[in-house]
Amino acid sequence: MPTRILSSDDCERLVDPDSLVTALETAHAQLAIGGAVQPVPQKLRVPGDESPDGPTVVPMSAFAPYLDLVAVKVLIDAPRNRSVGLPAQRSTISLYSATTGECLALVDGRALTRIRTAAATALASRTLARADSSVLGIVGAGPLAREHIGFLRRVLPIQEVRIWSPSGTSAAVLAAEVAGDGVRAVAVEHPESVFAGADVVCTLTPSRDPLVDPSWILPGLHLNAVGSPPRPGYREIPGSVVALADVVAVDARQVALAESDNLVRAVAEGLSTPRASPSWARSSWGRLPAASPTPRSPSSTPSGWGCRISRLPPPCSHGPTSPRSASSPTLAADGHTRKMATDGSLAFQTYRTLREQIIVGQHAQGSALKEEHLAAELHVSRIPIRSAILQLENDGFVQSAPRRSARVITWTETSIVELFDVRLSLEVLAARLAAENAAAGAPTAGLAEAIAISDGALADGNPLRIAEASTIFHERVVELAGNGLLTALMRGVFGRMTWLFYLTSNRDPQTQSHEHHELLEVIAKGNARLAESVAYSHIEMGRLPSLALVV
């Protein structure tokens, strides 16, 4: 296969913004769960040159085994270029097949870096900022600022943009460019005016000294600190601002702690520490929607210089009290905060559609899921299809192999027996722990709510809704158990449970509902041993009807 050469103009023309955000979402999720590798870059300097503005070569690499791709980006950071009218940073990305080693593409990094950076900020803001964020503040007025405004308007209901630039008139020029389409854009005379009343602020300058005063950071603000280059002595926010954050999220924890002076200096000054809170320097924000990004180009491989900070509003403030709604699906729990996609994302919608189609038999067991056919059928690009298939594989619905179409798994006697054996081991333990926690005072309202959902589905009579409601009840039992490792292990089981519940919908649903009520009752009473027995009996009763599907 010949190596493709892509210029910055090619990148501007080919990149679809929405698909890129989806791709980044999957890439960060894979990085968080170990499905992608991004080592800390080793900077190269001219021997003997210790000057703060001396040229630095930064080779960056990322390996995505699930895509069979390797990307290498070589960045030249040369601040002295500014004095002669040249870009301070230049980069080139090369993309390789991880299997054959062939070079698939060489890409000029100028436009791609700018676009990818803005897309990452959009992903972070969509995930961490309040969903009703309408006022955007921008510090800086260069090409990166322009790109950020465009991406953020795609993911948040922005109605007003405030721009300040240390270079003066450029803020007014940018404001005139981006105004319109229901958005008011104004240039302000002081950076403090950018923050006053803003919901989201982006700092996009190569500043050596902090530009932000901690007194400007009000509850509910989401701050993207993006502009600092990867070298000591450059930071846009002081440690005192980092110390105010309820959540600090970075693209890659190790990389940020090695390269971002915004964070390195905050730690050195004793104003923040990665051990002080589990929310400090989270390594991913989106699977962190649960679960999903598909980096088919170097633009979607993870990067780690940006720092995103959210300060939550007080409980009595107007609007949501968390960065995203608590109803957003969370599909992993192993110490990271990860979401695949919020309910409104294309990746999650595609996943839900394909999952339902597999469960109800629209895609038969053993059938191939051809990306091009699915994309045409669902009227989406291949990127959300790949993201959805990746999550379907994680959930046990499909099997995939490099350069081949994924296939819907086929239920066998062995796979059904294995599923029930795992359930008997894990869910019986969950029932005991849930009862013990209830006896210690833990609320069981979540279980009661799940019972109500199940009863409503039963009245509706829709087999798929009944199956999903039954799974919700089992999820709530595991949730009440309060064991993080148990929860993580069960996440790969719940999807297959829903599938089998649907396939065995000829069982008497009233009997199963009665068993759910009985299990709720013994857990609520705190009777741990009886909860074990009831859970064991309830699960085992489903084994023979399930085996009848394949025997």
HELIX and SHEET records of a PDB file:
HELIX    1   1 SER A    8  LEU A   14  1                                   7    
HELIX    2   2 PRO A   17  ILE A   33  1                                  17    
HELIX    3   3 PRO A   65  LEU A   67  5                                   3    
HELIX    4   4 PRO A   79  VAL A   84  5                                   6    
HELIX    5   5 GLY A  109  LEU A  128  1                                  20    
HELIX    6   6 PRO A  143  VAL A  155  1                                  13    
HELIX    7   7 SER A  170  VAL A  178  1                                   9    
HELIX    8   8 PRO A  191  PHE A  195  1                                   5    
HELIX    9   9 PRO A  214  TRP A  216  5                                   3    
HELIX   10  10 GLY A  239  VAL A  242  1                                   4    
HELIX   11  11 ARG A  253  GLU A  259  1                                   7    
HELIX   12  12 ASP A  261  ALA A  268  1                                   8    
HELIX   13  13 PRO A  298  SER A  300  5                                   3    
HELIX   14  14 LEU A  346  ILE A  359  1                                  14    
HELIX   15  15 GLU A  371  LEU A  378  1                                   8    
HELIX   16  16 ARG A  382  ASN A  394  1                                  13    
HELIX   17  17 GLU A  413  ALA A  439  1                                  27    
HELIX   18  18 ALA A  445  ASP A  460  1                                  16    
HELIX   19  19 PRO A  463  ALA A  481  1                                  19    
HELIX   20  20 GLY A  484  LEU A  503  1                                  20    
HELIX   21  21 PRO A  509  ALA A  524  1                                  16    
HELIX   22  22 ALA A  528  GLU A  540  1                                  13    
HELIX   23  23 ARG A  543  LEU A  547  1                                   5    
SHEET    1   A 6 ARG A   4  LEU A   6  0                                        
SHEET    2   A 6 CYS A 103  ASP A 108  1                                        
SHEET    3   A 6 GLN A  89  SER A  97 -1                                        
SHEET    4   A 6 LEU A  69  ASP A  77 -1                                        
SHEET    5   A 6 THR A  56  ALA A  64 -1                                        
SHEET    6   A 6 LEU A  44  ARG A  45 -1                                        
SHEET    1   B 7 ARG A 184  ALA A 187  0                                        
SHEET    2   B 7 GLU A 160  TRP A 164  1                                        
SHEET    3   B 7 VAL A 135  VAL A 139  1                                        
SHEET    4   B 7 VAL A 200  THR A 203  1                                        
SHEET    5   B 7 HIS A 222  ALA A 225  1                                        
SHEET    6   B 7 CYS A 307  SER A 310 -1                                        
SHEET    7   B 7 VAL A 247  VAL A 250 -1                                        
SHEET    1   C 3 ALA A 368  LEU A 369  0                                        
SHEET    2   C 3 ARG A 404  VAL A 408 -1                                        
SHEET    3   C 3 VAL A 398  ALA A 401 -1                                        
END                                                                             
